[in-house]
Amino acid sequence: MRFAPRRVIARLAVSVAIISSLMVTAVLPVRADHTEVHRVAGVAKSQLGDPWVWGATGPDSFDCSGFVYYVFKNAGVLDRIGGSRRTARGYWDWFADRGRASRSDGRRGDLVIWGDGKHMGIYLGRDRAISALTSGVRIHGLYDLTSSFTTFLHVRLERG
């Protein structure tokens, strides 16, 4: 009986700690835009190695714009890129018309355009992108395809 109060206090302390952590978790806002970035990256990376096929939109083969369309559709954020399939140049025009294209300030989840709209991919951060190349879906550097990429299309999955 002598140790019963200590056990009760210890159990009570553990219960309070668990309840407190649940309450804090419940009050903290979940950043939906943060989870969107992870969903986009996750869907994109799950297609690594899939072959390139002209005009293909998945699920087992892609061209570059078909890959982007498939990823954003399956991540549940197709509306962020205009809601429909376009060519790489079509996406560039759509974003440029809205003032959301630039050569700087790329964020994870933004689209990347090379060769004046001839190729596109998804920016993963740290100068890396994922795209459907003729060798298949690959992660590569921004400058691996040409000496300089053309532009970022700011999807705005993350807010500053």
Secondary structure in CASP SS format (residue, H / E / C, confidence):
PFRMAT SS
TARGET T0000
AUTHOR 0000-0000-0000
METHOD secondary structure of the structure
MODEL  1
M C 1.00
R C 1.00
F C 1.00
A H 1.00
P H 1.00
R H 1.00
R H 1.00
V H 1.00
I H 1.00
A H 1.00
R H 1.00
L H 1.00
A H 1.00
V H 1.00
S H 1.00
V H 1.00
A H 1.00
I H 1.00
I H 1.00
S H 1.00
S H 1.00
L H 1.00
M H 1.00
V H 1.00
T H 1.00
A H 1.00
V H 1.00
L C 1.00
P C 1.00
V C 1.00
R C 1.00
A H 1.00
D H 1.00
H H 1.00
T H 1.00
E H 1.00
V H 1.00
H H 1.00
R H 1.00
V H 1.00
A H 1.00
G H 1.00
V H 1.00
A H 1.00
K H 1.00
S C 1.00
Q C 1.00
L C 1.00
G C 1.00
D C 1.00
P C 1.00
W E 1.00
V C 1.00
W C 1.00
G C 1.00
A C 1.00
T E 1.00
G C 1.00
P C 1.00
D C 1.00
S C 1.00
F E 1.00
D C 1.00
C H 1.00
S H 1.00
G H 1.00
F H 1.00
V H 1.00
Y H 1.00
Y H 1.00
V H 1.00
F H 1.00
K H 1.00
N H 1.00
A C 1.00
G C 1.00
V C 1.00
L H 1.00
D H 1.00
R H 1.00
I H 1.00
G C 1.00
G C 1.00
S C 1.00
R C 1.00
R C 1.00
T C 1.00
A H 1.00
R H 1.00
G H 1.00
Y H 1.00
W H 1.00
D H 1.00
W H 1.00
F H 1.00
A H 1.00
D H 1.00
R C 1.00
G C 1.00
R C 1.00
A E 1.00
S E 1.00
R C 1.00
S C 1.00
D C 1.00
G C 1.00
R C 1.00
R C 1.00
G C 1.00
D C 1.00
L E 1.00
V E 1.00
I E 1.00
W E 1.00
G C 1.00
D C 1.00
G C 1.00
K C 1.00
H E 1.00
M E 1.00
G E 1.00
I E 1.00
Y E 1.00
L E 1.00
G E 1.00
R C 1.00
D C 1.00
R E 1.00
A E 1.00
I E 1.00
S E 1.00
A E 1.00
L E 1.00
T C 1.00
S C 1.00
G E 1.00
V E 1.00
R E 1.00
I E 1.00
H E 1.00
G E 1.00
L C 1.00
Y C 1.00
D C 1.00
L C 1.00
T C 1.00
S C 1.00
S C 1.00
F C 1.00
T C 1.00
T E 1.00
F E 1.00
L E 1.00
H C 1.00
V C 1.00
R C 1.00
L C 1.00
E C 1.00
R C 1.00
G C 1.00
END
